[in-house]
Amino acid sequence: MIQPFTPDPIRFVAEDGQPLLPLPERYKPELLRELHTLMLRAREFDRKLVTLLRQGRTTFYAQSSGMEATQVGLARSIRAGHDWLWPYYRDHTLALALGMPMLELVSQMLGSNSDTCRGRQMPHHFASRKLNLASISSSIASQVPPAAGTAMAQKYLGTDEITVCTFGDGATSEGDWHAGVNMASVNRAPCLFVCENNQWAISTNLSGQTASENIHIKARAYGIPGFYVDGNDIVAVMEVCTHAAEWVRAGNGSALVECLTYRVGSHSNADADAEKFYRTREEVGEWLGRDPIARLEKLLEHLGHPVLAAERADLIARTHKEVDEVVMQAEATGQPDWRIMFEDVYSDLPDHLREQESFLRAEQTGVQL
């Protein structure tokens, strides 16, 4: 049922909620409702963080609205805290679904004292030691070579861990992507590469950056399987990603999964109005009609377990309240002290940094040293 290099994306559920294939036994109403909660919570988190950005309380944010099925489905296909992740900068829904506390995520975006990155990363570039989630970089595809190296280390150490590396479609046009995929493939390293193809690399669409008919077909050049899945169908994403992850874990080498989805918001707050300058309102409207959350709700209704309007409204209200509370918690911890700039890098601080530390201390205290 799940084969590589299919001409069309693999789908289990139609956009009207009708199953196209028999649903595997694990998709009981309880699991589907849990997935729905994770997706809707992430959607509302997005909305609240955009508000936080407009209030000037953070300076950078990249929405994942429209891509919830891809990220939640991937999170439920791997072993959280066991496997290693090299994500890209739109993966906060993935982090939340893996179990990253919202306070940690918000603290990093605010750069407060409760930020586990100690305010040293730009906003929305989180990390988690507990989840084996490496720190995000804004440099496109820069996570791919180290992901290959992590997977090679796992192979040499003989663990049953795998490395998961995510990226957008634009990353596949970068040299780092090809070098990293080639290195992992030739070494038969246990690396699962997942392309969250939202079809726009900032303002460049897919046909403007690659002559390939799609992304997963690029796997042929590296001798690994390439799977093509409807990224707005959470059942399909979970089935394909679980299959690919376990294939990789079994020692077969690397694999590539392309999840065809769409970002309905701008690339980031640094982006121009996406619907006016480089894509049409008609295009965005068409994809809004393929909303992954609405599709799951229609599936639940078809199965006789509808999400009631009151339930939906209650979940939205609880999410908004939770975000407001964690923002207040994070802000209450204050800003990191300037002294941390000189910590965690050297066991013995070099002379030139000692001089700079003394200079800053004098500026802060008004005492000349």
Contacts in CASP RR format, 6 or more apart in sequence:
PFRMAT RR
TARGET T0000
AUTHOR 0000-0000-0000
METHOD contacts of the structure
MODEL  1
MIQPFTPDPIRFVAEDGQPLLPLPERYKPELLRELHTLMLRAREFDRKLV
TLLRQGRTTFYAQSSGMEATQVGLARSIRAGHDWLWPYYRDHTLALALGM
PMLELVSQMLGSNSDTCRGRQMPHHFASRKLNLASISSSIASQVPPAAGT
AMAQKYLGTDEITVCTFGDGATSEGDWHAGVNMASVNRAPCLFVCENNQW
AISTNLSGQTASENIHIKARAYGIPGFYVDGNDIVAVMEVCTHAAEWVRA
GNGSALVECLTYRVGSHSNADADAEKFYRTREEVGEWLGRDPIARLEKLL
EHLGHPVLAAERADLIARTHKEVDEVVMQAEATGQPDWRIMFEDVYSDLP
DHLREQESFLRAEQTGVQL
1 21 0 8 1.000
2 10 0 8 1.000
2 227 0 8 1.000
2 239 0 8 1.000
2 240 0 8 1.000
2 243 0 8 1.000
4 216 0 8 1.000
4 219 0 8 1.000
4 225 0 8 1.000
4 226 0 8 1.000
4 227 0 8 1.000
4 255 0 8 1.000
5 216 0 8 1.000
5 217 0 8 1.000
5 219 0 8 1.000
5 220 0 8 1.000
5 225 0 8 1.000
5 226 0 8 1.000
5 228 0 8 1.000
6 227 0 8 1.000
6 228 0 8 1.000
8 228 0 8 1.000
9 228 0 8 1.000
9 229 0 8 1.000
9 230 0 8 1.000
9 231 0 8 1.000
9 236 0 8 1.000
9 260 0 8 1.000
10 227 0 8 1.000
10 228 0 8 1.000
10 229 0 8 1.000
10 230 0 8 1.000
10 236 0 8 1.000
10 239 0 8 1.000
10 240 0 8 1.000
11 20 0 8 1.000
11 21 0 8 1.000
11 229 0 8 1.000
11 230 0 8 1.000
11 233 0 8 1.000
11 236 0 8 1.000
12 19 0 8 1.000
12 20 0 8 1.000
12 21 0 8 1.000
12 23 0 8 1.000
12 233 0 8 1.000
12 235 0 8 1.000
12 236 0 8 1.000
12 239 0 8 1.000
13 19 0 8 1.000
13 20 0 8 1.000
13 233 0 8 1.000
13 234 0 8 1.000
13 235 0 8 1.000
13 236 0 8 1.000
13 295 0 8 1.000
13 296 0 8 1.000
13 299 0 8 1.000
14 20 0 8 1.000
15 289 0 8 1.000
15 290 0 8 1.000
15 295 0 8 1.000
15 298 0 8 1.000
16 298 0 8 1.000
17 295 0 8 1.000
17 298 0 8 1.000
17 299 0 8 1.000
17 301 0 8 1.000
17 302 0 8 1.000
18 302 0 8 1.000
19 299 0 8 1.000
19 302 0 8 1.000
23 235 0 8 1.000
24 235 0 8 1.000
24 239 0 8 1.000
27 235 0 8 1.000
29 300 0 8 1.000
29 303 0 8 1.000
29 304 0 8 1.000
29 305 0 8 1.000
32 296 0 8 1.000
32 299 0 8 1.000
32 300 0 8 1.000
32 303 0 8 1.000
32 305 0 8 1.000
33 300 0 8 1.000
33 305 0 8 1.000
33 307 0 8 1.000
35 72 0 8 1.000
35 73 0 8 1.000
35 76 0 8 1.000
35 234 0 8 1.000
35 296 0 8 1.000
36 293 0 8 1.000
36 296 0 8 1.000
36 297 0 8 1.000
36 300 0 8 1.000
36 307 0 8 1.000
37 315 0 8 1.000
38 68 0 8 1.000
38 72 0 8 1.000
38 75 0 8 1.000
38 96 0 8 1.000
38 97 0 8 1.000
39 68 0 8 1.000
39 69 0 8 1.000
39 72 0 8 1.000
39 93 0 8 1.000
39 234 0 8 1.000
39 292 0 8 1.000
39 293 0 8 1.000
39 296 0 8 1.000
40 293 0 8 1.000
40 312 0 8 1.000
40 315 0 8 1.000
40 316 0 8 1.000
40 319 0 8 1.000
41 96 0 8 1.000
41 315 0 8 1.000
41 319 0 8 1.000
42 64 0 8 1.000
42 68 0 8 1.000
42 71 0 8 1.000
42 72 0 8 1.000
42 92 0 8 1.000
42 93 0 8 1.000
42 96 0 8 1.000
42 97 0 8 1.000
43 65 0 8 1.000
43 66 0 8 1.000
43 68 0 8 1.000
43 293 0 8 1.000
44 315 0 8 1.000
44 316 0 8 1.000
44 319 0 8 1.000
44 320 0 8 1.000
44 323 0 8 1.000
45 92 0 8 1.000
45 93 0 8 1.000
45 96 0 8 1.000
45 102 0 8 1.000
45 319 0 8 1.000
45 323 0 8 1.000
46 63 0 8 1.000
46 64 0 8 1.000
46 65 0 8 1.000
47 65 0 8 1.000
48 319 0 8 1.000
48 320 0 8 1.000
48 323 0 8 1.000
48 324 0 8 1.000
49 58 0 8 1.000
49 61 0 8 1.000
49 63 0 8 1.000
49 109 0 8 1.000
49 323 0 8 1.000
50 61 0 8 1.000
50 63 0 8 1.000
50 269 0 8 1.000
52 58 0 8 1.000
52 61 0 8 1.000
52 109 0 8 1.000
52 327 0 8 1.000
53 59 0 8 1.000
53 60 0 8 1.000
53 61 0 8 1.000
53 269 0 8 1.000
57 110 0 8 1.000
57 327 0 8 1.000
57 331 0 8 1.000
58 109 0 8 1.000
58 110 0 8 1.000
58 123 0 8 1.000
58 124 0 8 1.000
59 122 0 8 1.000
59 123 0 8 1.000
60 122 0 8 1.000
60 123 0 8 1.000
60 124 0 8 1.000
60 268 0 8 1.000
60 269 0 8 1.000
60 270 0 8 1.000
61 109 0 8 1.000
61 123 0 8 1.000
61 124 0 8 1.000
61 268 0 8 1.000
61 269 0 8 1.000
62 89 0 8 1.000
62 90 0 8 1.000
62 124 0 8 1.000
62 267 0 8 1.000
62 268 0 8 1.000
62 269 0 8 1.000
63 90 0 8 1.000
63 263 0 8 1.000
63 264 0 8 1.000
63 265 0 8 1.000
63 266 0 8 1.000
63 268 0 8 1.000
64 71 0 8 1.000
64 90 0 8 1.000
64 91 0 8 1.000
64 92 0 8 1.000
64 93 0 8 1.000
64 263 0 8 1.000
65 263 0 8 1.000
65 264 0 8 1.000
65 265 0 8 1.000
66 232 0 8 1.000
66 261 0 8 1.000
66 262 0 8 1.000
66 263 0 8 1.000
66 264 0 8 1.000
66 287 0 8 1.000
66 291 0 8 1.000
66 292 0 8 1.000
67 90 0 8 1.000
67 93 0 8 1.000
67 196 0 8 1.000
67 198 0 8 1.000
67 231 0 8 1.000
67 261 0 8 1.000
67 262 0 8 1.000
67 263 0 8 1.000
67 292 0 8 1.000
68 93 0 8 1.000
68 234 0 8 1.000
68 292 0 8 1.000
68 293 0 8 1.000
69 231 0 8 1.000
69 232 0 8 1.000
69 233 0 8 1.000
69 234 0 8 1.000
69 237 0 8 1.000
69 261 0 8 1.000
69 292 0 8 1.000
69 293 0 8 1.000
69 295 0 8 1.000
69 296 0 8 1.000
70 196 0 8 1.000
70 231 0 8 1.000
70 232 0 8 1.000
70 237 0 8 1.000
70 259 0 8 1.000
70 261 0 8 1.000
70 292 0 8 1.000
71 91 0 8 1.000
71 93 0 8 1.000
71 94 0 8 1.000
71 97 0 8 1.000
71 196 0 8 1.000
72 93 0 8 1.000
72 94 0 8 1.000
72 97 0 8 1.000
72 234 0 8 1.000
73 97 0 8 1.000
73 234 0 8 1.000
73 237 0 8 1.000
73 238 0 8 1.000
73 241 0 8 1.000
74 94 0 8 1.000
74 164 0 8 1.000
74 166 0 8 1.000
74 194 0 8 1.000
74 237 0 8 1.000
74 241 0 8 1.000
74 259 0 8 1.000
75 94 0 8 1.000
75 97 0 8 1.000
75 98 0 8 1.000
76 97 0 8 1.000
76 238 0 8 1.000
77 237 0 8 1.000
77 238 0 8 1.000
77 241 0 8 1.000
77 242 0 8 1.000
77 245 0 8 1.000
78 85 0 8 1.000
78 162 0 8 1.000
78 164 0 8 1.000
78 192 0 8 1.000
78 241 0 8 1.000
78 245 0 8 1.000
79 161 0 8 1.000
80 98 0 8 1.000
80 99 0 8 1.000
80 131 0 8 1.000
81 98 0 8 1.000
81 130 0 8 1.000
81 131 0 8 1.000
81 132 0 8 1.000
82 132 0 8 1.000
82 161 0 8 1.000
83 132 0 8 1.000
83 161 0 8 1.000
83 162 0 8 1.000
83 163 0 8 1.000
83 164 0 8 1.000
83 245 0 8 1.000
84 132 0 8 1.000
84 133 0 8 1.000
84 134 0 8 1.000
84 147 0 8 1.000
84 150 0 8 1.000
84 154 0 8 1.000
84 161 0 8 1.000
84 162 0 8 1.000
84 163 0 8 1.000
84 164 0 8 1.000
85 94 0 8 1.000
85 98 0 8 1.000
85 131 0 8 1.000
85 132 0 8 1.000
85 133 0 8 1.000
85 134 0 8 1.000
85 163 0 8 1.000
85 164 0 8 1.000
85 165 0 8 1.000
85 166 0 8 1.000
86 134 0 8 1.000
86 143 0 8 1.000
86 144 0 8 1.000
86 146 0 8 1.000
86 147 0 8 1.000
86 150 0 8 1.000
86 163 0 8 1.000
86 164 0 8 1.000
86 165 0 8 1.000
86 166 0 8 1.000
87 94 0 8 1.000
87 95 0 8 1.000
87 133 0 8 1.000
87 134 0 8 1.000
87 136 0 8 1.000
87 143 0 8 1.000
87 165 0 8 1.000
87 166 0 8 1.000
88 136 0 8 1.000
88 143 0 8 1.000
88 166 0 8 1.000
88 167 0 8 1.000
88 168 0 8 1.000
88 171 0 8 1.000
88 196 0 8 1.000
89 124 0 8 1.000
89 125 0 8 1.000
89 136 0 8 1.000
89 137 0 8 1.000
89 138 0 8 1.000
90 168 0 8 1.000
90 196 0 8 1.000
90 198 0 8 1.000
90 263 0 8 1.000
91 136 0 8 1.000
91 166 0 8 1.000
91 196 0 8 1.000
92 105 0 8 1.000
92 124 0 8 1.000
92 126 0 8 1.000
94 166 0 8 1.000
95 105 0 8 1.000
95 126 0 8 1.000
95 128 0 8 1.000
95 131 0 8 1.000
95 133 0 8 1.000
96 102 0 8 1.000
96 105 0 8 1.000
98 131 0 8 1.000
98 133 0 8 1.000
99 131 0 8 1.000
100 126 0 8 1.000
100 128 0 8 1.000
100 131 0 8 1.000
100 133 0 8 1.000
102 322 0 8 1.000
102 323 0 8 1.000
102 326 0 8 1.000
103 114 0 8 1.000
103 326 0 8 1.000
103 329 0 8 1.000
103 330 0 8 1.000
104 114 0 8 1.000
104 115 0 8 1.000
104 116 0 8 1.000
104 126 0 8 1.000
104 128 0 8 1.000
105 126 0 8 1.000
106 323 0 8 1.000
106 326 0 8 1.000
106 327 0 8 1.000
106 330 0 8 1.000
107 113 0 8 1.000
107 114 0 8 1.000
107 115 0 8 1.000
107 116 0 8 1.000
107 326 0 8 1.000
107 330 0 8 1.000
107 333 0 8 1.000
108 115 0 8 1.000
108 116 0 8 1.000
108 117 0 8 1.000
108 119 0 8 1.000
108 121 0 8 1.000
108 123 0 8 1.000
108 124 0 8 1.000
108 125 0 8 1.000
108 126 0 8 1.000
108 127 0 8 1.000
109 123 0 8 1.000
109 124 0 8 1.000
109 126 0 8 1.000
110 123 0 8 1.000
110 327 0 8 1.000
110 330 0 8 1.000
110 331 0 8 1.000
111 117 0 8 1.000
111 119 0 8 1.000
111 123 0 8 1.000
111 330 0 8 1.000
111 335 0 8 1.000
111 336 0 8 1.000
112 119 0 8 1.000
112 330 0 8 1.000
112 331 0 8 1.000
112 333 0 8 1.000
112 334 0 8 1.000
112 335 0 8 1.000
112 336 0 8 1.000
113 333 0 8 1.000
113 334 0 8 1.000
113 335 0 8 1.000
113 336 0 8 1.000
114 329 0 8 1.000
114 330 0 8 1.000
114 333 0 8 1.000
115 330 0 8 1.000
115 336 0 8 1.000
116 127 0 8 1.000
116 128 0 8 1.000
116 129 0 8 1.000
117 125 0 8 1.000
117 126 0 8 1.000
117 127 0 8 1.000
117 135 0 8 1.000
118 336 0 8 1.000
118 340 0 8 1.000
118 344 0 8 1.000
119 336 0 8 1.000
119 340 0 8 1.000
120 340 0 8 1.000
121 127 0 8 1.000
121 135 0 8 1.000
121 136 0 8 1.000
122 138 0 8 1.000
124 136 0 8 1.000
125 135 0 8 1.000
125 136 0 8 1.000
125 137 0 8 1.000
125 138 0 8 1.000
126 133 0 8 1.000
126 135 0 8 1.000
126 136 0 8 1.000
127 133 0 8 1.000
127 134 0 8 1.000
127 135 0 8 1.000
127 136 0 8 1.000
134 143 0 8 1.000
134 146 0 8 1.000
134 150 0 8 1.000
136 143 0 8 1.000
137 143 0 8 1.000
140 167 0 8 1.000
140 170 0 8 1.000
140 171 0 8 1.000
140 174 0 8 1.000
140 176 0 8 1.000
141 167 0 8 1.000
141 170 0 8 1.000
141 171 0 8 1.000
141 172 0 8 1.000
141 174 0 8 1.000
141 175 0 8 1.000
141 176 0 8 1.000
141 177 0 8 1.000
142 176 0 8 1.000
143 165 0 8 1.000
143 167 0 8 1.000
144 165 0 8 1.000
144 167 0 8 1.000
144 171 0 8 1.000
144 176 0 8 1.000
144 177 0 8 1.000
144 179 0 8 1.000
144 180 0 8 1.000
144 181 0 8 1.000
144 193 0 8 1.000
145 176 0 8 1.000
145 179 0 8 1.000
145 180 0 8 1.000
145 183 0 8 1.000
147 163 0 8 1.000
147 164 0 8 1.000
147 165 0 8 1.000
147 180 0 8 1.000
147 184 0 8 1.000
147 191 0 8 1.000
147 193 0 8 1.000
148 163 0 8 1.000
148 165 0 8 1.000
148 180 0 8 1.000
148 181 0 8 1.000
148 183 0 8 1.000
148 184 0 8 1.000
148 187 0 8 1.000
148 189 0 8 1.000
148 191 0 8 1.000
149 163 0 8 1.000
149 183 0 8 1.000
149 184 0 8 1.000
149 189 0 8 1.000
150 163 0 8 1.000
150 191 0 8 1.000
151 162 0 8 1.000
151 163 0 8 1.000
151 184 0 8 1.000
151 189 0 8 1.000
151 190 0 8 1.000
151 191 0 8 1.000
151 254 0 8 1.000
152 183 0 8 1.000
152 184 0 8 1.000
152 187 0 8 1.000
152 189 0 8 1.000
154 161 0 8 1.000
154 162 0 8 1.000
154 163 0 8 1.000
154 189 0 8 1.000
154 190 0 8 1.000
155 187 0 8 1.000
155 188 0 8 1.000
155 189 0 8 1.000
155 190 0 8 1.000
155 251 0 8 1.000
160 249 0 8 1.000
161 190 0 8 1.000
162 190 0 8 1.000
162 191 0 8 1.000
162 192 0 8 1.000
162 245 0 8 1.000
162 248 0 8 1.000
162 249 0 8 1.000
163 189 0 8 1.000
163 190 0 8 1.000
163 191 0 8 1.000
163 192 0 8 1.000
164 191 0 8 1.000
164 192 0 8 1.000
164 194 0 8 1.000
164 245 0 8 1.000
165 191 0 8 1.000
165 192 0 8 1.000
165 193 0 8 1.000
165 194 0 8 1.000
166 194 0 8 1.000
166 195 0 8 1.000
166 196 0 8 1.000
167 177 0 8 1.000
167 193 0 8 1.000
167 194 0 8 1.000
167 195 0 8 1.000
167 196 0 8 1.000
168 195 0 8 1.000
168 196 0 8 1.000
168 197 0 8 1.000
168 198 0 8 1.000
168 201 0 8 1.000
169 195 0 8 1.000
169 196 0 8 1.000
169 197 0 8 1.000
169 198 0 8 1.000
169 199 0 8 1.000
169 200 0 8 1.000
169 201 0 8 1.000
169 206 0 8 1.000
169 209 0 8 1.000
169 210 0 8 1.000
169 215 0 8 1.000
170 201 0 8 1.000
170 204 0 8 1.000
170 209 0 8 1.000
171 177 0 8 1.000
171 195 0 8 1.000
172 195 0 8 1.000
172 210 0 8 1.000
172 215 0 8 1.000
172 218 0 8 1.000
173 201 0 8 1.000
173 209 0 8 1.000
173 210 0 8 1.000
181 193 0 8 1.000
181 218 0 8 1.000
181 222 0 8 1.000
181 224 0 8 1.000
181 254 0 8 1.000
181 256 0 8 1.000
182 222 0 8 1.000
183 189 0 8 1.000
184 191 0 8 1.000
184 193 0 8 1.000
184 253 0 8 1.000
184 254 0 8 1.000
185 222 0 8 1.000
185 223 0 8 1.000
185 224 0 8 1.000
185 253 0 8 1.000
185 254 0 8 1.000
186 222 0 8 1.000
188 251 0 8 1.000
188 252 0 8 1.000
188 253 0 8 1.000
188 254 0 8 1.000
189 253 0 8 1.000
189 254 0 8 1.000
190 248 0 8 1.000
190 249 0 8 1.000
190 251 0 8 1.000
190 253 0 8 1.000
190 254 0 8 1.000
191 248 0 8 1.000
191 253 0 8 1.000
191 254 0 8 1.000
192 241 0 8 1.000
192 244 0 8 1.000
192 245 0 8 1.000
192 248 0 8 1.000
192 254 0 8 1.000
192 255 0 8 1.000
192 257 0 8 1.000
193 254 0 8 1.000
193 255 0 8 1.000
193 256 0 8 1.000
193 257 0 8 1.000
194 241 0 8 1.000
194 256 0 8 1.000
194 257 0 8 1.000
194 259 0 8 1.000
195 215 0 8 1.000
195 216 0 8 1.000
195 256 0 8 1.000
195 257 0 8 1.000
195 258 0 8 1.000
195 259 0 8 1.000
196 259 0 8 1.000
196 261 0 8 1.000
197 206 0 8 1.000
197 214 0 8 1.000
197 215 0 8 1.000
197 258 0 8 1.000
197 259 0 8 1.000
197 260 0 8 1.000
197 261 0 8 1.000
198 261 0 8 1.000
198 262 0 8 1.000
198 263 0 8 1.000
199 205 0 8 1.000
199 206 0 8 1.000
199 260 0 8 1.000
199 261 0 8 1.000
199 262 0 8 1.000
199 263 0 8 1.000
200 206 0 8 1.000
200 263 0 8 1.000
200 267 0 8 1.000
200 274 0 8 1.000
200 278 0 8 1.000
200 279 0 8 1.000
201 209 0 8 1.000
202 267 0 8 1.000
202 271 0 8 1.000
203 267 0 8 1.000
203 271 0 8 1.000
203 272 0 8 1.000
203 274 0 8 1.000
203 277 0 8 1.000
203 278 0 8 1.000
205 278 0 8 1.000
205 279 0 8 1.000
206 215 0 8 1.000
212 218 0 8 1.000
214 228 0 8 1.000
214 258 0 8 1.000
214 260 0 8 1.000
215 256 0 8 1.000
215 258 0 8 1.000
216 226 0 8 1.000
216 227 0 8 1.000
216 228 0 8 1.000
216 256 0 8 1.000
216 257 0 8 1.000
216 258 0 8 1.000
217 226 0 8 1.000
218 256 0 8 1.000
219 225 0 8 1.000
219 226 0 8 1.000
219 255 0 8 1.000
219 256 0 8 1.000
220 226 0 8 1.000
222 254 0 8 1.000
224 253 0 8 1.000
224 254 0 8 1.000
224 255 0 8 1.000
224 256 0 8 1.000
225 244 0 8 1.000
225 247 0 8 1.000
225 255 0 8 1.000
225 256 0 8 1.000
226 255 0 8 1.000
226 256 0 8 1.000
226 257 0 8 1.000
226 258 0 8 1.000
227 240 0 8 1.000
227 243 0 8 1.000
227 244 0 8 1.000
227 255 0 8 1.000
227 256 0 8 1.000
227 257 0 8 1.000
227 258 0 8 1.000
228 258 0 8 1.000
228 260 0 8 1.000
229 236 0 8 1.000
229 237 0 8 1.000
229 240 0 8 1.000
229 241 0 8 1.000
229 257 0 8 1.000
229 258 0 8 1.000
229 259 0 8 1.000
229 260 0 8 1.000
230 236 0 8 1.000
230 237 0 8 1.000
230 259 0 8 1.000
230 260 0 8 1.000
231 237 0 8 1.000
231 259 0 8 1.000
231 260 0 8 1.000
231 261 0 8 1.000
231 292 0 8 1.000
232 260 0 8 1.000
232 261 0 8 1.000
232 262 0 8 1.000
232 290 0 8 1.000
232 291 0 8 1.000
232 292 0 8 1.000
232 295 0 8 1.000
233 292 0 8 1.000
233 295 0 8 1.000
234 292 0 8 1.000
234 295 0 8 1.000
234 296 0 8 1.000
235 299 0 8 1.000
237 259 0 8 1.000
240 257 0 8 1.000
241 257 0 8 1.000
244 255 0 8 1.000
244 257 0 8 1.000
247 255 0 8 1.000
248 254 0 8 1.000
248 255 0 8 1.000
261 292 0 8 1.000
262 287 0 8 1.000
262 290 0 8 1.000
264 284 0 8 1.000
264 287 0 8 1.000
264 288 0 8 1.000
265 274 0 8 1.000
265 284 0 8 1.000
266 272 0 8 1.000
266 273 0 8 1.000
266 274 0 8 1.000
267 274 0 8 1.000
272 278 0 8 1.000
274 284 0 8 1.000
275 281 0 8 1.000
275 284 0 8 1.000
297 306 0 8 1.000
297 307 0 8 1.000
300 306 0 8 1.000
300 307 0 8 1.000
301 307 0 8 1.000
338 360 0 8 1.000
338 364 0 8 1.000
339 357 0 8 1.000
342 349 0 8 1.000
342 353 0 8 1.000
342 356 0 8 1.000
342 357 0 8 1.000
346 353 0 8 1.000
349 357 0 8 1.000
358 369 0 8 1.000
361 367 0 8 1.000
361 369 0 8 1.000
362 368 0 8 1.000
362 369 0 8 1.000
END
